[in-house]
Amino acid sequence: MSNETTIVNETPAITETPPAAPPAKIEYVYNSNMTPDNNIFLDALEFTGYNLTAQRNSGKMWASGKDYVLCGQKRGLGWLSNITYDDYGRATGYETNIHGQPDITYFENKGLVCATYASYVYFNFLPNVAGIDTSMLPRPKESHSANDWYLAGQQWVNLGYSRYINFTASDGGSIYQDLKIYPDEQIPIGSLMIFCNWYNRTQWCSHICIYAGYMNGYHWVTHVGNENGPEFCAVERMNRNPHPQWPIAIITPPSVLNLASE
């Protein structure tokens, strides 16, 4: 009998690594009980020095149609802050003072534009005053670029944090008629309102606002759009001269933020 052992060389079976499971779909939940009269985005406007109390007391807070208060009338009414418009991007909107809060004095000296105002609200006021963590949100590459803000908002949607709201708009092809906007659903307060140049309607964002609510037949926003600095106005009037705008997207506030007041 042979004592030899036969050795059989077998190639071990290869266990393939299964593909990574796709991330679970995030269910969008708008975590807020805000109203047009009471919300942190109006608080952010007031924090700049804007006199909301004077505007409310005037009885013209939600004035629409023929009673709408034009932008050139607001300084005389004592509503505006000391922050003006700045074309040169000298402020980012992220600046803070020695107390770790938004540096309003710096903004008064340097000015803000629509995009830096949005940067101030979402990445300065919310975390540093309202105590709402926004660090998980993609930021615009350049804080003073409205189009970079649009791209950041698109990332919020791609991550499942936000949604687009479908809408239609019309103005009869005239900058002398109110722009009409018809969203498919109620627009949440704090949504990003994205606009392009009225004369050149592309997907390039030329202006960004923050939605403030629907009242008296108008959709209201906070923004910086001219020498008034931070202010409160209606979407329906934003197709007027000197810089008429056309709406191209509505992006809801990120669901990962708790915007509800206690």
URSULZI-V335050 format. One record per helix or strand of 3 or more residues. SS is the DSSP state (a for helix, b for strand). FROM is the first residue (numbers start at 1). LEN is the number of residues. If there is no record, write none. Layout:
ss: {SS & SS}
from: {FROM & FROM}
len: {LEN & LEN}
This chain:
ss: {a & a & a & a & a & a & a & b & b & b & b & b & b & a & b}
from: {40 & 52 & 65 & 71 & 104 & 114 & 146 & 167 & 180 & 192 & 207 & 218 & 230 & 235 & 245}
len: {8 & 6 & 3 & 3 & 7 & 15 & 13 & 4 & 4 & 6 & 9 & 7 & 5 & 3 & 7}
